[in-house]
Structure formats: C-alpha cells, structure tokens
Amino acid sequence: GDPTNSRSCIFVNGSDSSLTPGFIGDENGKAISVKFKVKSENMTENGGPWNWNLFSKGCNRVICDTISDPHPHSCCRLLQYCDDNPDCPFKDIECTGDECNEHTVFLNINMLNVDMGLVFNFTRNDDGRPQGCKGLDDPDWNNNLKALSGEVECGTNDNPSYMPPPPGLDFIRTYFLEYEFYANNPKNWVVTFRKGFDIMLENKVDPAYLVKASSCWFNDTCN
C-alpha cells in the first residue's frame, strides 16, 4: 500500500503516465516549499481543537509550459496528467502569477499542538489556541473570525529536554534536537515508540488481571 496519504507523495510514472507513490517536487523536481497553518476545527465553544495543517506552494503553469521534458518528480507532470484526465484529483495545485508565491495546496498532513511543541517555540492562550509566532498573531484568527491562521513562522524549541548526552559528548539536548534525531532515524523512533507505548498501556495495570486476547482476527477468521 501507499506509505502515506500525503499529496506530496504521488508522482506521474513517465513510462505509462500512471499515478505512482513517491515524492513530488516543484517545477524542476526539487524539494517543495512547505509551511504550516493552524486550523480551528470549531468543535468547541472556544473554536478548538486546533490542527497544524501542512501546505505547499502550487505548481506554476507558466514555468511548466517552458519545460519540454519535466524531471520525473516535477509537479509539471501532474499538470499534464490533469490535462489528460478530467477527474484528476490534483487540479488545485495549478497556479499562475503572484498566487504561486503563497502556500495554498493542502498536503493532507496535520499535526497536534503536542506534536508541534517539540519542534516550534510557540505559546498558547488559556483555551489552548497556539500563539506567539508570526502567522499566529492575526487578531481575526485569534478571535475565531477565521478558521485558518497565516503561514506560521516560529523559532525552534530550544528548551532543554533534560536527556543525558551520548557518552563522550558534552552538549545540551533540546526538544528540537530530539525531534530532529528521530526524523533522521525512523528505526530508532519505532523502537522508542514501542517501548513508550508499552509503558503507557501498562501504567497502573495489575498483570494478574490481564487475559491474552485472541489473535484470530489477524487472519480474519473469527466467527
């Protein structure tokens, strides 16, 4: 199956013009520019909860028209695909003019405050609404008159995580460095997550009361 449902992970196969899982780039096939915007879900009286949604810039039709043979991961291939397929789900990535400088294409990726708190240095009000950074300072958004904030530009969370440094090294580990390490080492993340998840599940649970669950559903054979 697809590794993710992110719209940044679909490109057009050059051999048969089919949509293929993989990373899509800008017009030249380079890494796309992305920004987070915070969305008020408006499920509570104060406008919360809040999701951090990831947006990219669109794909410039004018630039694509000057490229005769786009890079395999160029977004121009998606525009060509949409030209040939009326039901293309990526029509909104096309842009022209000044709109191409803005991050308007939602990539179907969102995070929670607790996730982004490891990465960015922001504050929140008593209701939990993120504040304290450029993009989160719009009075209309803070007063819940807009569902979506501006493009967020926060510094990294350089507060100490109080984890000891590796043997032989002397530096202060920060929350951002913890995030960056796991982002660059996904296998380490899986191991740590599993250990942490087990600890969470076992918290204040008496093993004497645990009953081993059936695993027949793994093969969909339960009656």
Protein Blocks (a to p, Z undefined) as FASTA:
>chain_A
ZZbfcfklcccdfklopacedddddfnopacddddddddehlafnopacddddddddddf
klmmmpmbgcfklcklmmmmmmmmmklcklmmpcehjllmpcfbdghiacdfklmmmmpc
cdddfkopaghiehilcfklmnopafbdcdddddddfbdehiacdehiacdddfklmmmm
mmmmmmlmmmmmmmmmmmmmmgopafklpccddfklmnopaZZ
